[in-house]
Amino acid sequence: LGVSRMFMGRIDESLDALTQAENLSPQYADVLCSLSDSLIHGSDPANAMIKIKQAIALNPMAPDLYYWVAAGASYFLHEFELALEYLNRMTHKRPAARLTAACHGMLGDIDRARAFRAKVFEDNPSFDLERWLAVLPHKEPWQTELYRKGLERAGF
């Protein structure tokens, strides 16, 4: 329920449901990961980082999603190098190519940013930045603008 609410843009409802899930099962790493993701979209990357670190500690053989969420929290904390460290821990990095490109863009490494941009277009030739940003559920506009800035620097 919490994850679906987040993707519907109902972030407060998402946070309520996932907080309740955490209260019922505080050692359930997947719940902590989902809560972290919703906290990111709810414009609270600092608390998101706390939750995702707990999830990774509980599940040291974490799936890629955990590292992707940690990278997202890091990005919105302006910790772009740390975000790349988390992305590099993923086994299958390609789904996170947009975020990787944005991180490199924010760090001024335009060649690497453009290389990841190219991967995005290989997988989705009709990718449109404005359409993508329009569907991302962010509680506060600063997040969308920070992500836009990184993606634009990467050449999107």
C-alpha positions as CSV (number, residue, x, y, z in Angstrom):
1,L,0.0,0.0,0.0
2,G,2.8,2.4,0.9
3,V,4.7,1.9,-2.3
4,S,1.6,2.2,-4.5
5,R,0.6,5.4,-2.8
6,M,4.0,6.9,-3.4
7,F,3.8,6.2,-7.2
8,M,0.3,7.7,-7.1
9,G,1.8,10.9,-5.7
10,R,0.1,10.4,-2.4
11,I,3.3,10.7,-0.5
12,D,1.9,11.4,3.0
13,E,-0.4,8.4,2.8
14,S,2.6,6.4,1.6
15,L,4.7,7.5,4.6
16,D,1.9,6.7,7.0
17,A,1.4,3.2,5.6
18,L,5.2,2.4,5.6
19,T,5.7,3.9,9.0
20,Q,3.0,1.6,10.3
21,A,4.6,-1.3,8.6
22,E,8.0,-0.4,10.2
23,N,6.3,-0.2,13.6
24,L,4.9,-3.6,13.2
25,S,8.1,-5.1,11.9
26,P,11.2,-2.9,12.6
27,Q,13.6,-5.6,11.4
28,Y,12.1,-6.0,8.0
29,A,14.7,-4.6,5.7
30,D,12.4,-4.4,2.6
31,V,10.0,-2.2,4.5
32,L,12.8,0.1,5.6
33,C,14.0,0.3,2.0
34,S,10.5,1.2,0.8
35,L,10.1,3.7,3.6
36,S,13.4,5.3,2.7
37,D,12.3,5.6,-0.9
38,S,9.1,7.3,0.2
39,L,11.0,9.6,2.5
40,I,13.2,10.6,-0.5
41,H,10.1,11.5,-2.5
42,G,8.7,13.2,0.5
43,S,11.6,15.6,0.5
44,D,13.3,14.1,3.5
45,P,16.6,12.6,2.2
46,A,18.4,12.8,5.5
47,N,15.9,10.5,7.2
48,A,15.8,8.4,4.1
49,M,19.5,7.8,4.4
50,I,19.1,6.7,8.0
51,K,16.5,4.1,7.0
52,I,18.3,2.8,4.0
53,K,21.5,2.4,6.0
54,Q,19.5,0.3,8.5
55,A,18.1,-1.8,5.7
56,I,21.5,-2.5,4.3
57,A,22.8,-3.3,7.8
58,L,20.0,-5.8,8.2
59,N,20.6,-7.3,4.7
60,P,24.3,-7.0,3.8
61,M,23.6,-9.0,0.6
62,A,21.1,-6.3,-0.3
63,P,19.4,-6.3,-3.7
64,D,20.3,-3.5,-6.2
65,L,17.2,-1.6,-5.2
66,Y,18.7,-0.8,-1.7
67,Y,21.8,0.8,-3.3
68,W,19.7,2.7,-5.9
69,V,17.6,4.1,-3.0
70,A,20.8,5.0,-1.1
71,A,22.1,6.7,-4.2
72,G,18.9,8.7,-4.5
73,A,19.1,9.9,-1.0
74,S,22.7,10.8,-1.4
75,Y,21.9,12.7,-4.6
76,F,19.3,14.9,-2.9
77,L,21.8,15.5,0.0
78,H,24.2,16.8,-2.7
79,E,26.5,13.9,-2.0
80,F,27.0,13.0,-5.7
81,E,30.3,11.0,-5.2
82,L,28.6,9.0,-2.5
83,A,25.7,8.4,-4.7
84,L,28.0,7.0,-7.4
85,E,29.6,4.7,-4.8
86,Y,26.2,3.2,-4.0
87,L,25.4,2.9,-7.7
88,N,28.6,1.1,-8.3
89,R,27.6,-1.5,-5.7
90,M,24.7,-2.5,-7.9
91,T,25.0,-5.8,-9.8
92,H,22.8,-4.5,-12.6
93,K,23.6,-0.9,-13.0
94,R,21.9,-0.1,-16.3
95,P,18.4,0.7,-14.8
96,A,20.0,3.5,-12.8
97,A,21.7,5.1,-15.8
98,R,19.7,8.3,-15.5
99,L,20.7,8.8,-11.9
100,T,24.3,7.9,-12.7
101,A,24.3,10.4,-15.6
102,A,22.8,13.1,-13.3
103,C,25.5,12.5,-10.7
104,H,28.3,12.8,-13.2
105,G,26.6,15.9,-14.6
106,M,26.5,17.5,-11.1
107,L,30.2,16.6,-10.6
108,G,31.1,18.2,-14.0
109,D,32.3,14.9,-15.5
110,I,30.5,15.6,-18.7
111,D,32.1,12.8,-20.7
112,R,31.0,10.1,-18.3
113,A,27.6,11.8,-17.9
114,R,27.1,11.7,-21.7
115,A,28.1,8.0,-21.8
116,F,25.3,7.1,-19.3
117,R,22.9,9.4,-21.2
118,A,23.7,7.3,-24.3
119,K,22.7,4.1,-22.4
120,V,19.4,5.7,-21.4
121,F,18.6,6.4,-25.1
122,E,19.7,2.9,-26.1
123,D,17.2,1.5,-23.7
124,N,14.5,4.1,-24.4
125,P,15.0,6.0,-27.7
126,S,11.9,8.1,-27.1
127,F,13.0,9.3,-23.6
128,D,11.7,12.8,-22.9
129,L,13.1,14.7,-20.0
130,E,9.9,16.8,-19.4
131,R,7.6,13.8,-19.5
132,W,9.9,11.9,-17.1
133,L,10.0,14.7,-14.6
134,A,6.3,15.2,-14.8
135,V,5.6,11.7,-13.6
136,L,8.1,11.7,-10.7
137,P,6.3,12.1,-7.4
138,H,8.2,14.7,-5.4
139,K,6.6,16.5,-2.5
140,E,8.7,19.6,-3.0
141,P,9.7,21.2,-6.3
142,W,13.3,21.7,-5.3
143,Q,13.9,17.9,-5.8
144,T,12.6,17.9,-9.3
145,E,14.7,20.9,-10.1
146,L,17.8,19.4,-8.6
147,Y,17.3,16.2,-10.7
148,R,16.5,18.3,-13.8
149,K,19.8,20.2,-13.3
150,G,21.9,17.0,-13.1
151,L,20.1,15.5,-16.2
152,E,20.4,18.7,-18.2
153,R,24.2,18.9,-17.3
154,A,24.4,15.3,-18.6
155,G,22.9,16.5,-21.9
156,F,19.3,15.4,-21.6
